[in-house]
Amino acid sequence: MSKIEVGRNSKATENNYIYGSPKYTAPEALKNRFQTMTMCPFEAHVYSFAMICSKILSKKDPFHDVCDIKRILERIEKDERPKLPSNCDDLIKLIKECWRLNPLHRPKFASICERLDILKCKFLVGMNVPNAPYFGVSKNNYYQNEEFLQTPKKFPMVDLCNEEIFGRIQCLSQIKQQCANKVKALCLVGMGGIGKTTIAKTILADVIDMYDASCFVECIENGVDCFTTSCNILEQFKVKLKPNDIKEAHRMLKSFLIENKTILVFENVKNQSQIGDVVLMEDIFASNGSTLVATTRDSKVIEHCGEEVCIINIEELDEETSMKLFITHFCGQENLPNELVEVGEKIVRACNGLPLSLKVMGAFLRENKRLRCWKRAL
């Protein structure tokens, strides 16, 4: 989940019903039982999301000692909330923001997605172990399934993209040609949710045979030091020796780049140091046909590399392609049901050609095929 703003803020709608258990329901929805008001469904869902998280972490229903809706509402308005464990500071901070009394002060869907994505990376990678999420259970009783036990405690190798790419044939062809021409550095630039990561993974899968070695680095802001990232790259290059410090890591990377044609992908770069402190640009430019690929929202992060960088701007999808992508994630068929065509077109336009928005909305509405639910999503 990450990075999306579905065109504009949800439109306030009349709602005369309380959906779900009152203990998980947003206060603005609870109030609606006693007075006429308007509310934004997605902002109410954010509150419910926080309450569900508290249930998972604490193993107790929120306000488990109260049954009366008015009493629940009174406690919420007094800023009382379920108690949370103290073993995942980042997740707890997000939960507390999501259950704020004022719906307008709750985080946007894009922010929630991005922060959960970072938390997932931290959890899988095993960074900051003392504060890593254990989801309401102690370290000694941590749920150990077979799949988790087989997961190496290191940076995960990239999952190469295996999904169909919509409306990017020309872009993919251009990038592949650049790699075949031994371009030194490629920078994919575009807003969040535009599909940069999907394109980068697809390219890596398509051109990997052109290179002797490859690596994929997810740049996590304020999450990983450059030495750890350098070690991760060497590990992906299958270098068996372990460096003792960053200077030795740089020497080992330089030696490997001289001897091997490699492709290095840095995903979600936010500042120059996320690349420059890990691998020296002069080593890449002096290497044996190696290519650096960076995805970013701001091309300035790679401007220091000079004229040898090929910048490719990733544009929004056109309306026809957007509709195809939306329908694919909604029902996997060629067309929408007749009664949903008009509102479906409005939803697609509201997504502004962002692939991630289209995927999320298509999947979200898959279980809500009633016209009323679709209108509420606008």
C-alpha positions as CSV (number, residue, x, y, z in Angstrom):
1,M,0.0,0.0,0.0
2,S,1.6,3.2,-0.9
3,K,1.7,6.6,-2.5
4,I,-1.7,7.2,-3.9
5,E,-4.1,10.1,-3.8
6,V,-7.3,9.2,-5.7
7,G,-7.6,12.4,-7.6
8,R,-9.3,14.5,-4.9
9,N,-10.8,14.3,-1.5
10,S,-13.7,12.0,-1.0
11,K,-17.0,13.8,-1.4
12,A,-19.1,14.2,1.8
13,T,-22.2,12.0,1.6
14,E,-25.4,11.5,3.5
15,N,-25.2,8.4,5.5
16,N,-28.0,7.2,7.8
17,Y,-26.5,3.9,8.9
18,I,-23.8,2.6,11.1
19,Y,-21.7,0.0,9.3
20,G,-20.0,-2.8,11.4
21,S,-19.5,-3.1,15.1
22,P,-19.9,0.2,17.0
23,K,-16.7,-0.6,18.9
24,Y,-14.8,-0.3,15.6
25,T,-16.9,2.5,14.1
26,A,-15.8,6.1,13.7
27,P,-17.3,8.6,16.1
28,E,-18.8,10.7,13.3
29,A,-20.7,7.5,12.2
30,L,-21.8,6.8,15.8
31,K,-23.1,10.4,16.1
32,N,-25.1,9.8,13.0
33,R,-27.4,7.5,14.9
34,F,-28.5,10.5,17.1
35,Q,-28.3,13.4,14.7
36,T,-28.3,14.3,11.0
37,M,-24.8,14.9,9.6
38,T,-22.6,14.3,6.7
39,M,-19.4,12.2,6.7
40,C,-16.6,11.0,4.4
41,P,-16.7,7.2,4.2
42,F,-12.9,6.8,3.6
43,E,-12.0,8.9,6.6
44,A,-14.3,6.8,8.7
45,H,-12.6,3.7,7.3
46,V,-9.2,5.1,8.5
47,Y,-10.6,5.2,12.1
48,S,-11.9,1.6,11.8
49,F,-8.5,0.5,10.4
50,A,-6.8,1.9,13.6
51,M,-9.3,0.0,15.8
52,I,-8.7,-3.3,13.9
53,C,-4.9,-2.8,14.4
54,S,-5.4,-2.3,18.1
55,K,-7.4,-5.5,18.2
56,I,-4.6,-7.4,16.5
57,L,-1.9,-5.9,18.7
58,S,-3.7,-6.1,22.1
59,K,-5.8,-9.2,21.3
60,K,-8.8,-7.4,22.8
61,D,-11.8,-5.6,21.3
62,P,-11.6,-1.9,21.6
63,F,-13.8,-0.7,24.5
64,H,-14.4,-4.3,25.4
65,D,-15.9,-3.3,28.8
66,V,-18.6,-1.1,27.2
67,C,-21.7,-2.1,25.2
68,D,-23.7,1.1,25.0
69,I,-23.1,3.2,21.9
70,K,-23.5,6.5,23.8
71,R,-20.9,5.5,26.4
72,I,-18.5,4.4,23.7
73,L,-19.0,7.8,22.0
74,E,-18.5,9.7,25.3
75,R,-15.2,7.9,25.9
76,I,-14.0,8.6,22.4
77,E,-14.8,12.3,22.8
78,K,-12.9,12.3,26.1
79,D,-9.9,11.1,24.0
80,E,-9.9,7.7,25.6
81,R,-8.6,4.9,23.3
82,P,-7.6,1.3,23.7
83,K,-4.2,0.6,25.3
84,L,-1.5,-0.5,22.9
85,P,1.7,-2.5,23.6
86,S,5.0,-0.7,23.4
87,N,6.9,-3.0,21.0
88,C,6.3,-1.2,17.7
89,D,6.7,2.6,18.0
90,D,6.2,3.4,14.3
91,L,3.0,1.4,13.9
92,I,1.6,2.7,17.2
93,K,2.2,6.3,16.1
94,L,0.3,5.6,12.9
95,I,-2.6,4.0,14.7
96,K,-2.9,7.0,17.1
97,E,-3.0,9.4,14.1
98,C,-5.7,7.2,12.4
99,W,-8.1,7.3,15.4
100,R,-8.0,11.0,15.9
101,L,-11.4,12.5,16.8
102,N,-11.4,15.0,13.9
103,P,-11.7,13.1,10.6
104,L,-9.8,15.9,8.8
105,H,-6.8,15.4,11.1
106,R,-6.4,11.7,10.2
107,P,-3.7,10.7,7.6
108,K,-4.6,10.4,4.0
109,F,-4.7,7.0,2.3
110,A,-1.5,7.7,0.4
111,S,0.4,8.4,3.6
112,I,-0.9,5.3,5.3
113,C,0.1,3.1,2.4
114,E,3.6,4.5,2.2
115,R,4.2,4.2,6.0
116,L,2.9,0.6,6.0
117,D,5.2,-0.2,3.1
118,I,8.2,1.1,5.0
119,L,7.1,-0.8,8.1
120,K,6.8,-4.0,6.1
121,C,10.3,-3.5,4.7
122,K,11.7,-2.9,8.2
123,F,9.9,-6.0,9.5
124,L,11.1,-8.3,6.7
125,V,14.6,-7.0,6.7
126,G,14.9,-7.2,10.4
127,M,16.2,-3.6,10.9
128,N,16.0,-2.0,14.4
129,V,15.3,-5.4,15.9
130,P,14.6,-4.0,19.5
131,N,11.7,-1.9,18.1
132,A,10.6,-4.2,15.3
133,P,6.9,-5.2,15.3
134,Y,5.9,-8.4,17.0
135,F,2.2,-7.7,16.6
136,G,1.0,-8.1,20.2
137,V,3.0,-11.2,21.1
138,S,6.3,-11.5,23.0
139,K,9.6,-12.4,21.2
140,N,9.7,-15.7,22.9
141,N,6.2,-16.6,21.7
142,Y,6.6,-15.0,18.3
143,Y,4.5,-16.8,15.7
144,Q,7.0,-18.8,13.7
145,N,5.6,-20.3,10.6
146,E,7.7,-22.4,8.2
147,E,7.7,-19.7,5.5
148,F,9.1,-17.1,7.9
149,L,11.7,-19.4,9.3
150,Q,13.0,-20.0,5.8
151,T,13.3,-16.2,5.1
152,P,16.9,-15.1,5.5
153,K,17.4,-12.3,8.0
154,K,18.8,-9.9,5.4
155,F,17.5,-7.5,2.8
156,P,15.0,-9.4,0.6
157,M,16.1,-9.9,-3.0
158,V,13.8,-8.2,-5.5
159,D,10.6,-9.9,-6.6
160,L,10.8,-9.4,-10.4
161,C,7.6,-8.1,-11.8
162,N,5.3,-10.7,-13.3
163,E,2.2,-8.6,-13.9
164,E,1.0,-7.2,-17.2
165,I,2.2,-3.7,-17.9
166,F,-0.5,-1.4,-19.3
167,G,0.3,1.4,-21.6
168,R,4.1,1.3,-21.2
169,I,5.3,-0.6,-24.3
170,Q,7.0,2.4,-25.8
171,C,8.6,3.4,-22.5
172,L,9.9,-0.1,-21.9
173,S,11.2,-0.4,-25.4
174,Q,13.1,2.9,-25.0
175,I,14.7,1.8,-21.7
176,K,15.7,-1.7,-23.1
177,Q,17.3,0.0,-26.1
178,Q,19.3,2.3,-23.8
179,C,20.6,-0.7,-21.8
180,A,21.6,-2.4,-25.1
181,N,23.5,0.8,-26.0
182,K,25.4,0.6,-22.7
183,V,23.9,3.7,-21.1
184,K,25.7,4.5,-17.9
185,A,22.7,5.8,-15.9
186,L,19.0,5.9,-16.3
187,C,16.6,8.0,-14.1
188,L,12.9,7.2,-14.1
189,V,11.0,10.2,-12.9
190,G,7.4,10.5,-11.9
191,M,4.9,11.1,-9.1
192,G,4.0,8.5,-6.5
193,G,1.9,5.7,-7.8
194,I,2.8,6.4,-11.5
195,G,4.4,2.9,-11.9
196,K,8.1,3.6,-11.6
197,T,8.9,0.6,-9.5
198,T,6.8,-1.7,-11.7
199,I,8.7,-0.5,-14.7
200,A,12.1,-0.8,-13.0
201,K,11.4,-4.4,-12.0
202,T,10.1,-5.3,-15.4
203,I,13.2,-3.8,-17.1
204,L,15.4,-5.7,-14.7
205,A,13.7,-9.0,-15.6
206,D,13.9,-8.2,-19.3
207,V,17.5,-7.1,-19.5
208,I,19.1,-9.2,-16.8
209,D,20.7,-11.6,-19.4
210,M,22.7,-8.6,-20.8
211,Y,24.6,-8.3,-17.5
212,D,26.9,-10.5,-15.4
213,A,25.2,-9.4,-12.1
214,S,22.3,-7.3,-10.8
215,C,21.0,-5.8,-7.6
216,F,17.9,-4.0,-6.5
217,V,18.0,-1.5,-3.6
218,E,14.9,-0.1,-1.9
219,C,15.9,3.3,-0.5
220,I,14.3,3.6,2.9
221,E,14.6,7.1,4.3
222,N,16.3,7.3,7.7
223,G,16.2,3.5,7.8
224,V,19.5,2.0,6.6
225,D,23.1,3.2,6.8
226,C,25.2,3.2,3.7
227,F,27.5,0.4,5.0
228,T,24.6,-2.0,5.4
229,T,23.3,-1.1,2.0
230,S,26.7,-1.7,0.4
231,C,26.9,-5.1,2.1
232,N,23.5,-5.9,0.7
233,I,24.6,-5.1,-2.8
234,L,27.7,-7.2,-2.5
235,E,25.6,-10.0,-1.2
236,Q,23.3,-9.7,-4.2
237,F,26.4,-9.8,-6.4
238,K,27.2,-13.1,-4.6
239,V,30.5,-11.7,-3.3
240,K,31.4,-14.1,-0.4
241,L,33.9,-11.9,1.5
242,K,32.4,-9.4,4.0
243,P,33.8,-5.9,4.3
244,N,34.7,-4.5,7.7
245,D,33.9,-0.9,7.0
246,I,32.5,1.4,4.3
247,K,35.9,2.1,2.8
248,E,36.5,-1.6,2.3
249,A,33.0,-2.0,0.9
250,H,33.7,0.8,-1.7
251,R,36.9,-0.9,-2.7
252,M,35.1,-4.3,-3.1
253,L,32.3,-2.7,-5.1
254,K,34.8,-0.8,-7.3
255,S,36.7,-4.0,-8.0
256,F,33.5,-5.9,-8.8
257,L,32.3,-3.2,-11.2
258,I,35.6,-3.2,-13.1
259,E,35.5,-6.9,-13.6
260,N,31.8,-7.4,-14.2
261,K,29.1,-5.8,-16.3
262,T,26.3,-5.1,-13.8
263,I,23.0,-3.4,-13.5
264,L,22.2,-1.6,-10.2
265,V,18.6,-0.5,-9.5
266,F,18.0,2.1,-6.7
267,E,14.2,2.4,-6.1
268,N,12.5,5.5,-4.5
269,V,15.6,7.7,-4.3
270,K,15.0,10.9,-2.3
271,N,18.5,12.4,-2.0
272,Q,21.9,12.1,-3.7
273,S,23.5,10.4,-0.7
274,Q,21.3,7.3,-1.0
275,I,23.3,6.5,-4.1
276,G,26.5,8.4,-3.7
277,D,27.3,7.2,-0.2
278,V,26.8,3.6,-1.2
279,V,28.5,3.3,-4.6
280,L,30.7,6.0,-6.1
281,M,29.4,7.3,-9.4
282,E,32.9,7.5,-10.9
283,D,33.2,3.8,-10.3
284,I,30.0,3.2,-12.3
285,F,31.0,5.5,-15.1
286,A,34.5,3.8,-15.3
287,S,33.0,0.3,-15.1
288,N,32.8,-2.5,-17.6
289,G,29.5,-1.5,-19.3
290,S,27.5,-1.3,-16.0
291,T,24.2,0.6,-15.8
292,L,22.7,2.5,-12.9
293,V,18.8,2.7,-12.8
294,A,17.2,5.1,-10.3
295,T,13.5,5.8,-9.7
296,T,12.6,9.0,-8.0
297,R,10.0,11.8,-7.8
298,D,12.7,14.5,-8.3
299,S,15.3,14.3,-11.1
300,K,17.5,16.7,-9.1
301,V,18.7,13.8,-6.9
302,I,20.7,12.5,-9.8
303,E,21.7,15.7,-11.6
304,H,25.2,15.6,-10.1
305,C,25.9,12.6,-12.4
306,G,26.1,15.1,-15.4
307,E,25.2,14.5,-19.0
308,E,25.7,10.8,-18.9
309,V,22.3,10.4,-17.3
310,C,19.3,9.6,-19.4
311,I,16.2,11.0,-17.7
312,I,12.9,9.3,-18.6
313,N,9.7,11.0,-17.4
314,I,6.9,8.5,-16.6
315,E,3.6,10.0,-17.7
316,E,0.0,9.2,-16.5
317,L,-2.0,6.6,-18.4
318,D,-4.5,7.7,-21.0
319,E,-8.2,7.2,-20.2
320,E,-8.7,4.1,-22.3
321,T,-5.7,2.3,-20.8
322,S,-6.7,3.5,-17.3
323,M,-10.1,1.9,-17.8
324,K,-8.5,-1.4,-18.9
325,L,-6.3,-1.5,-15.9
326,F,-9.2,-0.7,-13.5
327,I,-11.5,-3.3,-15.0
328,T,-8.7,-5.9,-14.9
329,H,-8.3,-5.5,-11.1
330,F,-12.0,-5.2,-10.6
331,C,-13.3,-8.3,-12.4
332,G,-10.7,-9.4,-14.9
333,Q,-13.1,-9.1,-17.8
334,E,-13.2,-6.8,-20.8
335,N,-16.2,-4.6,-19.7
336,L,-18.0,-3.3,-16.7
337,P,-21.6,-4.3,-16.0
338,N,-23.9,-1.8,-17.8
339,E,-25.2,-0.2,-14.6
340,L,-21.7,0.6,-13.4
341,V,-20.3,2.0,-16.7
342,E,-21.1,5.7,-16.0
343,V,-19.9,5.8,-12.4
344,G,-16.9,3.6,-13.3
345,E,-15.8,6.2,-15.9
346,K,-16.0,8.9,-13.2
347,I,-13.9,6.8,-10.8
348,V,-11.3,6.2,-13.5
349,R,-11.1,9.9,-14.3
350,A,-10.7,10.7,-10.6
351,C,-7.7,8.4,-10.5
352,N,-5.9,10.8,-12.9
353,G,-4.1,8.0,-14.8
354,L,-2.1,6.7,-11.8
355,P,-1.8,2.9,-12.1
356,L,-1.6,2.3,-8.3
357,S,-4.8,4.3,-7.7
358,L,-6.5,2.3,-10.5
359,K,-5.3,-1.0,-9.0
360,V,-6.4,-0.1,-5.5
361,M,-9.8,1.2,-6.5
362,G,-10.4,-1.8,-8.7
363,A,-9.5,-4.2,-6.0
364,F,-11.4,-2.2,-3.3
365,L,-14.6,-2.2,-5.4
366,R,-14.4,-5.9,-6.3
367,E,-16.4,-6.9,-3.3
368,N,-18.8,-3.8,-3.6
369,K,-20.6,-4.2,-6.9
370,R,-23.7,-2.2,-5.9
371,L,-24.1,1.2,-7.6
372,R,-24.6,2.9,-4.3
373,C,-21.2,1.8,-3.0
374,W,-19.5,2.9,-6.2
375,K,-21.1,6.4,-6.0
376,R,-19.9,6.7,-2.4
377,A,-16.3,6.0,-3.5
378,L,-16.2,9.2,-5.6
